[in-house]
Amino acid sequence: MALHTKSLADAADTSGARNTTPLLEAQGLTLRHSDATGISDISLSLYRGDIVGLLGLNGAGKSTTLRILCGVLVPDQGSVVINGQSMSDNPLQARAQVGFLPDQPPLYDDMRVCEYLTLTGRIRGLKGKRLKTRQLQLIEQCALGDVQRKIIGTLSKGFRQRVGLAQALIHEPAVVLLDEPANGLDPQQMDGMRKLISDIGQQQAILFSTHLLSEATAICNRVAIIHEGKLVADRPANGDDLQQIFQGAIS
């Protein structure tokens, strides 16, 4: 099943012209495990301005899909193209176009926030003035000003998620993949994360996984439902039948 998303930016385009070049295009992604199929024949396209929720229960294949899209896992079948770069033919160039926040942020607990952002920026090829500028931008954008000099290991869950998101954005990727970014956050922290995702989604394409329908519909323009490794629905986030489809898929 193909997931074809309509971007917020395109919806606001009064000229009526549709940007036909996706920032992310995946076709027929399949990954088999020894005992079962992890995901099967997943296809999706994301455009600039898209915020798409990948909705499914634990074990549905959300994390596997995201890890294939960012190049961490290699599918048995299928292809991934990120901003014109093939993940199989040009993996370094393709990965450079992706920012990824896994379910457990890749943080160094003994480093200060500012030190960590400097490190991740350098790993991504930033240096000098550009690195400093991006660091300052993300400290402001992710509301890390009060903790930028603090040791990461002392931070709350909410701030740790924000630092993790900052590292995913440090190199200004075209596509941002977030694996359960609001998992474990309290209601206030969840609201903050939603606003942050909405803000960054204006210029990039975002795909984030969640097991909560309410989380997906709160900020997404589309929702893709995954169940037992297959996409079973692709609907606008405000679709009247979304809850019925989700309940039907998991029951």
C-alpha positions in Angstrom: 0.0 0.0 0.0 1.4 3.4 -0.9 1.3 6.2 1.5 1.0 9.5 -0.4 1.0 12.5 1.9 -0.3 15.9 1.2 1.9 18.5 2.7 0.9 21.5 4.8 3.0 23.7 2.6 1.3 22.5 -0.5 -2.1 23.0 1.0 -1.2 26.7 1.5 0.1 27.1 -2.0 -2.5 29.3 -3.7 -1.0 28.7 -7.1 -2.4 25.2 -7.1 1.0 23.8 -8.2 1.9 20.5 -6.4 5.5 19.9 -5.5 6.0 16.5 -7.1 9.5 15.8 -5.7 9.3 13.9 -2.4 11.9 14.4 0.3 11.4 10.7 1.2 10.3 7.9 -1.1 10.2 4.3 0.0 9.0 1.5 -2.2 8.1 -2.1 -1.2 10.1 -2.3 2.0 10.3 -5.8 3.3 12.4 -7.2 6.1 12.1 -10.8 7.2 13.1 -12.1 10.6 14.0 -15.8 11.2 10.7 -16.6 12.8 8.4 -14.1 10.9 8.2 -11.1 8.6 9.2 -7.9 10.3 7.6 -5.6 7.8 6.1 -6.4 4.4 5.8 -4.3 1.2 5.7 -0.9 2.9 5.7 2.1 0.5 5.4 5.7 1.5 6.3 9.2 0.3 6.8 12.4 2.3 6.9 16.0 1.1 8.2 19.2 2.6 5.8 20.3 5.3 4.4 16.9 6.0 4.0 15.7 9.6 2.9 12.1 9.3 2.1 9.8 12.2 3.0 6.1 12.0 0.4 4.6 14.3 0.5 1.1 15.6 0.7 -1.1 18.7 4.0 -2.2 20.2 5.6 -4.8 17.8 3.6 -3.6 14.8 6.8 -2.7 12.9 7.1 1.0 13.6 10.7 1.0 14.8 11.8 -1.4 12.1 10.4 0.8 9.4 12.1 3.9 10.8 15.4 2.2 11.1 15.3 1.1 7.5 14.3 4.6 6.4 17.3 6.1 8.2 19.8 3.4 7.0 20.4 1.6 10.3 18.8 -1.6 8.9 19.0 -2.9 5.3 15.8 -4.3 3.9 15.6 -7.7 2.2 13.5 -6.0 -0.6 12.6 -2.4 -1.5 14.3 0.9 -1.9 14.6 4.2 0.0 15.4 7.6 -1.6 16.0 10.6 0.6 16.0 14.0 -1.1 17.1 12.4 -4.3 19.8 10.2 -2.8 19.4 6.4 -2.9 20.0 4.7 0.4 21.5 1.7 -1.4 23.6 3.4 -4.0 24.7 6.5 -2.1 24.2 5.6 1.6 26.5 8.4 3.0 24.7 11.1 1.1 21.3 9.7 1.9 22.0 9.4 5.6 23.3 12.9 5.6 19.7 14.1 4.7 18.1 12.3 7.6 17.8 13.2 11.3 16.8 10.3 13.6 15.7 10.2 17.2 15.4 6.6 18.3 13.2 5.5 21.2 16.2 5.7 23.5 18.1 9.0 22.6 21.8 8.4 21.9 23.0 10.6 24.7 26.2 10.7 26.7 25.2 11.2 30.3 28.6 12.5 31.4 28.6 15.4 28.9 27.1 18.8 29.2 24.3 19.7 26.8 26.4 22.2 24.9 29.4 19.8 24.6 27.1 17.1 23.3 25.7 19.3 20.6 29.2 20.4 19.6 30.2 16.7 19.3 27.2 15.7 17.3 27.6 18.7 15.0 31.2 17.8 14.3 30.2 14.2 13.6 27.8 15.5 11.1 30.5 17.6 9.4 29.7 21.0 10.9 32.5 23.2 12.1 33.5 26.8 12.9 30.9 29.5 12.7 28.2 27.2 11.1 28.5 24.8 14.0 28.2 27.5 16.6 25.3 29.1 14.8 23.4 25.8 14.7 24.1 25.1 18.3 22.7 28.4 19.4 19.7 28.0 17.1 18.8 24.6 18.5 19.3 25.7 22.1 16.7 28.4 21.5 14.4 26.3 19.3 14.4 23.3 21.7 14.2 25.5 24.8 17.5 24.2 26.2 18.8 27.6 27.4 18.4 26.9 31.1 20.2 23.5 30.9 22.8 24.0 28.2 25.6 23.9 30.8 24.1 21.0 32.8 25.3 17.4 32.7 22.9 15.3 30.5 22.7 12.6 33.1 21.0 15.0 35.6 18.2 16.1 33.2 14.6 15.1 33.3 13.0 12.8 30.7 11.5 15.8 28.9 14.8 17.7 28.6 16.6 14.5 27.5 14.1 14.1 24.7 14.7 17.7 23.7 18.5 17.2 23.6 17.9 14.0 21.6 15.8 16.0 19.1 18.4 18.7 18.9 21.0 16.2 17.8 18.7 14.9 15.1 18.3 18.4 13.8 21.8 19.7 14.1 22.7 19.2 10.5 19.5 20.6 9.1 18.2 17.4 7.5 15.5 17.3 4.9 13.7 14.4 6.7 13.3 13.9 10.4 12.3 10.4 11.8 11.2 10.2 15.4 10.5 7.0 17.3 7.9 7.5 20.0 9.2 11.0 20.8 6.6 11.6 23.5 6.9 8.2 25.2 7.3 8.6 29.0 6.6 12.3 29.0 4.1 13.9 31.4 1.2 15.9 29.9 3.0 19.3 30.0 6.2 17.8 28.4 4.0 16.1 25.7 2.5 19.5 24.9 5.9 21.0 24.6 7.1 18.2 22.3 4.0 18.6 20.1 4.7 22.3 19.6 8.3 21.6 18.8 7.5 19.0 16.2 4.9 21.3 14.7 7.4 24.1 14.5 10.1 22.1 12.8 7.7 20.4 10.5 7.0 23.6 8.5 10.3 23.3 6.5 11.1 19.6 6.7 9.3 16.3 6.3 8.6 14.5 9.6 7.6 10.9 10.2 7.1 9.9 13.8 5.8 6.7 15.4 3.3 6.5 18.2 0.9 3.9 19.7 -1.5 6.7 20.7 -4.2 7.8 18.2 -4.7 11.1 20.1 -1.0 11.8 19.7 -1.1 11.3 16.0 -4.2 13.3 15.4 -3.0 16.2 17.5 -0.3 17.5 15.2 -0.2 15.4 12.0 -1.7 16.2 8.6 -1.8 12.4 7.9 -1.8 9.2 9.8 -0.6 5.8 8.5 -1.7 2.8 10.5 0.7 -0.2 10.6 -0.4 -3.6 12.0 1.6 -6.8 12.0 4.2 -5.3 9.6 1.8 -4.0 7.0 0.3 -0.6 6.3 -3.4 -1.1 6.6 -4.6 2.5 6.2 -3.6 6.0 5.1 -5.9 8.7 6.1 -6.0 12.5 6.8 -5.5 13.0 10.5 -8.9 14.6 10.8 -10.7 11.7 9.1 -13.9 10.7 10.7 -13.2 7.0 10.3 -9.7 7.0 11.6 -10.6 5.7 15.1 -12.8 3.0 13.7 -10.1 1.8 11.3 -7.5 1.7 14.1 -9.7 -0.2 16.4 -10.7 -2.6 13.7 -7.0 -3.3 12.8 -5.9 -4.0 16.4 -9.0 -6.0 17.5 
